[in-house]
């Protein structure tokens, strides 16, 4: 099976670092972006999944999700939010996200969510 390539879009450098390290340890290839615009620009055909933060400067995670789904409607997106409540996560699911995680989350929980979402 081909190695999954995951794009992490999050404005927090520490969060990008932790997620990248975790996912590489799990055997995934990882690309990171510091905001929605950069993430959309890094959205290539070999990306298998996107981990997308909600609260970022510039365009929000929901706006980035709209653009991602317009380009790659089949793409698995996990929406991450720590700044809002359930309505934002539900909106992300309506817009095409396959799953969501609320920050702060346990890394073991995220590993399971990534694996299940990719299946």
Buried (B, 14 or more C-beta within 10 A) or exposed (E): EEEBBBBBBBBBEEBBEBBBEBBEEBEBBBBBBBBBBBBBEBBEEEBBBBBBBBBBEEBBBBBBBBBBBEEBEEBBBBBBBBEBEEEBBEBBEEBBBBBBBBBEEEEEEBBEBBEEBBE
